[in-house]
């Protein structure tokens, strides 16, 4: 009798769990109008306006110059706005391969915690009923090649060739694309000294390129975009204040034209450089971001 009662309780518990799972899926199916046939991935719009803040970022601005030091950057971030609050931990490593010529850069969001309200959950067709969860991000790997350097009148120029892996999780909550991508761009920049001692300087930089990522669509399987950006850095002794704009122009027009303004204040007393920054989405990027970073130079 005891064994029979134990099996009854176990069966009842499994039935309740299964019922809750089905109920959550049924709620999602009603929200999106699922036809019972189309794969659920096709209900997720993989564009920067309707994904998590780290899914499809604009290319990093390389400023036209290969650096000759190893760098490790660790950066906690908080993204907020439009019903989505996200905390993450960003990491980046920069490795010079050939002095003044070639470098390798890798960055990754190692941890992301998110909380979407019901409006954003429904807008993005997210499958989790409470809109909360944790995930890890895609790995981006870049090769930076110096094409022109230290010319007396022309700017420094680099070519950046990058791939985005499909390691990011939680496509079902519209956090990452679960699909690869790639981008390449040219960067140019030049430093202008403001005093004879060399303690004050300005560096302007521009970027232009091409960005491609896979999407879930019956008629087309990728989105293509022209990428662009630029900014200026002011060096004052051991301080650096930078401001930049970066974005790209997708051709599908489904929220695929992000434009992001970023400002960073960095203190560089030596091998350890702390910084703070603010990022604001001006178009197709419904987030504001504050962050603090530590960069270690080897």
C-alpha positions in Angstrom: 0.0 0.0 0.0 2.8 2.4 0.9 4.5 1.7 -2.4 1.2 2.3 -4.3 0.8 5.7 -2.5 4.4 6.7 -3.3 3.9 5.9 -7.0 0.6 7.9 -6.9 2.3 10.9 -5.5 5.1 10.7 -8.1 2.6 10.3 -11.0 0.6 13.3 -9.7 3.7 15.5 -9.5 4.8 14.6 -13.0 1.4 15.3 -14.3 1.3 18.7 -12.7 4.8 19.6 -14.1 3.7 18.4 -17.6 0.4 20.4 -17.3 2.3 23.6 -16.3 4.7 23.2 -19.3 1.9 22.6 -21.7 0.0 25.6 -20.3 3.0 27.9 -20.8 3.4 26.7 -24.4 -0.3 27.0 -25.0 -0.3 30.6 -23.7 2.6 31.4 -26.1 0.7 29.8 -29.0 -2.4 31.9 -28.3 -0.3 35.1 -28.1 1.4 34.6 -31.4 -1.4 32.9 -33.3 0.6 29.7 -33.9 -0.7 27.7 -36.7 0.5 24.4 -35.3 3.0 23.9 -38.2 5.4 26.8 -38.6 8.6 26.3 -36.5 8.5 28.6 -33.4 11.8 30.2 -34.4 10.1 31.9 -37.3 8.0 34.0 -34.8 11.2 35.6 -33.4 12.3 38.8 -35.2 16.1 38.6 -35.2 16.7 42.4 -35.5 18.5 44.6 -33.0 15.3 46.5 -32.1 13.5 43.3 -30.9 16.4 41.4 -29.3 18.5 41.7 -26.1 21.1 44.5 -25.9 24.0 42.2 -26.7 22.6 40.2 -29.6 23.6 42.3 -32.7 25.9 45.2 -31.5 27.4 47.5 -34.1 31.1 46.7 -34.9 33.7 47.9 -32.5 35.5 51.1 -33.6 39.1 50.1 -34.1 40.2 53.7 -34.7 42.6 52.9 -37.5 45.4 51.5 -35.5 46.8 48.1 -34.4 48.0 48.3 -30.8 51.1 46.4 -29.6 50.0 45.6 -26.1 48.0 42.7 -24.7 44.8 44.0 -23.2 42.2 42.4 -21.0 39.0 44.3 -20.3 36.3 43.3 -17.7 33.1 45.3 -17.7 29.8 44.9 -15.8 26.9 46.6 -17.5 23.3 47.6 -16.8 20.9 48.1 -19.7 17.5 49.6 -19.0 14.5 51.1 -20.9 11.4 49.9 -22.8 10.4 47.3 -20.3 13.7 45.3 -20.4 16.2 45.4 -17.5 19.4 43.5 -18.3 22.6 43.0 -16.2 25.6 41.4 -17.9 29.4 40.8 -17.6 31.4 41.7 -20.7 34.9 40.5 -21.3 37.4 41.3 -24.1 41.0 40.2 -24.8 43.2 41.9 -27.4 46.3 40.1 -28.6 49.0 41.6 -30.9 50.2 39.0 -33.4 52.7 40.9 -35.6 54.0 44.2 -34.2 52.4 47.3 -35.9 50.7 44.9 -38.4 48.2 42.4 -37.1 46.2 41.8 -33.9 43.5 39.5 -32.7 40.5 40.6 -30.6 37.9 38.4 -28.9 34.9 39.6 -26.9 32.1 37.8 -25.1 29.2 38.4 -22.7 30.0 35.6 -20.3 26.8 36.2 -18.2 23.5 38.0 -18.8 20.5 38.3 -16.5 17.3 39.8 -17.9 13.8 40.8 -16.8 11.2 41.7 -19.4 7.7 43.1 -18.6 4.7 41.5 -20.3 4.4 44.1 -23.0 8.0 43.5 -24.2 7.6 39.8 -23.8 4.6 39.9 -26.1 6.1 42.3 -28.6 9.1 40.0 -29.0 7.0 36.7 -28.9 9.2 35.4 -26.1 8.2 32.0 -24.9 8.9 32.2 -21.2 5.8 33.4 -19.4 7.5 35.5 -16.8 10.0 37.1 -19.2 12.9 36.4 -16.8 16.1 34.3 -17.2 19.8 34.1 -17.6 21.9 33.4 -20.7 25.4 33.6 -22.2 26.3 35.6 -25.3 27.9 35.1 -28.7 31.7 35.1 -29.1 33.0 37.7 -31.5 36.4 37.1 -33.0 38.2 39.8 -35.0 41.4 40.1 -37.0 42.7 43.6 -37.3 45.2 44.3 -40.1 47.2 47.6 -40.4 47.1 48.9 -44.0 48.6 52.4 -43.4 50.4 53.7 -40.4 52.3 56.8 -39.3 52.1 58.6 -42.6 53.0 62.3 -42.3 49.7 63.5 -43.8 47.4 60.5 -44.4 45.5 58.9 -41.5 46.2 55.4 -40.1 44.0 52.7 -41.8 43.1 49.2 -40.7 40.9 46.4 -42.1 38.8 44.5 -39.5 37.5 41.0 -40.4 35.1 39.5 -37.8 32.8 36.5 -37.2 30.0 36.2 -34.7 29.4 32.6 -33.4 26.1 31.0 -32.6 27.0 30.4 -28.9 24.4 32.8 -27.5 21.5 31.3 -25.7 17.8 32.0 -25.2 16.5 32.6 -28.8 13.2 31.5 -27.3 13.3 34.7 -25.2 14.6 36.8 -28.0 17.9 37.4 -26.4 20.3 36.1 -29.1 20.0 34.9 -32.7 21.3 31.3 -32.2 22.8 31.8 -35.7 26.2 33.0 -37.0 27.2 36.3 -38.7 30.2 38.1 -40.0 31.2 41.7 -40.6 34.2 43.5 -42.1 35.1 47.2 -42.1 37.8 49.8 -42.7 38.8 52.2 -40.0 40.8 55.4 -40.3 42.0 57.8 -37.7 44.7 60.4 -36.9 46.0 62.0 -33.8 46.4 65.7 -33.6 48.8 67.1 -30.9 47.5 70.1 -29.0 50.7 71.1 -27.2 54.5 70.7 -27.6 54.8 68.5 -24.5 52.5 65.9 -26.1 50.3 65.7 -23.0 47.2 67.0 -24.8 45.9 65.5 -28.1 42.8 64.8 -30.1 42.2 61.7 -32.2 39.4 61.5 -34.7 38.4 58.2 -36.3 35.9 56.9 -38.8 34.6 53.4 -39.8 32.7 52.0 -42.8 31.9 48.4 -43.7 29.4 45.6 -44.2 27.5 43.5 -41.6 25.7 40.2 -42.3 23.7 37.9 -40.0 21.4 34.9 -40.5 17.7 35.3 -39.8 14.6 33.0 -39.6 12.4 33.7 -42.6 10.8 31.6 -45.3 11.8 33.8 -48.2 15.3 35.0 -47.1 17.9 33.6 -44.7 20.1 36.6 -44.0 20.1 40.3 -43.5 22.8 42.5 -45.0 23.7 45.9 -43.7 26.1 48.8 -44.3 27.9 49.6 -41.1 29.3 53.0 -40.2 30.7 55.0 -37.2 33.0 57.6 -36.0 34.2 59.5 -32.9 36.8 61.6 -31.3 39.0 61.1 -28.2 40.5 63.9 -26.1 43.7 63.0 -24.3 44.6 65.2 -21.3 47.6 63.8 -19.4 46.5 60.5 -17.9 42.8 61.1 -18.7 40.9 60.2 -21.9 37.4 61.4 -22.8 35.8 59.8 -25.8 32.5 60.1 -27.7 31.4 58.0 -30.6 28.5 57.0 -32.9 28.1 53.6 -34.4 25.4 51.7 -36.3 24.4 49.9 -39.4 21.6 50.0 -42.0 19.8 46.7 -42.6 17.8 46.3 -45.8 14.8 44.4 -44.5 13.6 47.5 -42.4 12.3 45.4 -39.5 14.1 47.2 -36.7 17.5 46.6 -38.3 18.9 50.1 -38.3 20.5 50.6 -34.9 22.4 53.8 -34.0 24.2 54.1 -30.7 25.9 57.0 -29.0 28.6 56.2 -26.5 30.7 58.3 -24.2 33.6 57.0 -22.0 35.9 58.6 -19.4 39.1 56.6 -18.7 42.0 57.1 -16.3 45.3 55.6 -17.5 47.9 55.9 -14.8 49.7 52.7 -15.8 48.9 49.0 -16.6 45.5 49.2 -14.8 43.0 51.6 -16.3 39.5 52.1 -14.9 36.8 53.7 -16.9 33.1 54.6 -16.7 30.7 55.1 -19.6 27.2 55.7 -20.9 25.5 54.3 -24.0 22.2 55.5 -25.6 20.3 53.9 -28.4 19.1 56.6 -30.8 17.4 54.3 -33.3 16.3 50.6 -33.3 18.1 50.0 -30.0 15.7 50.5 -27.2 18.2 50.7 -24.4 20.3 53.0 -22.3 23.4 51.5 -20.7 25.8 52.5 -17.9 29.0 50.6 -17.3 32.2 50.5 -15.4 35.3 48.8 -16.8 38.8 47.7 -15.8 41.4 47.3 -18.5 44.7 45.5 -17.7 47.6 46.0 -20.1 50.4 43.4 -20.4 
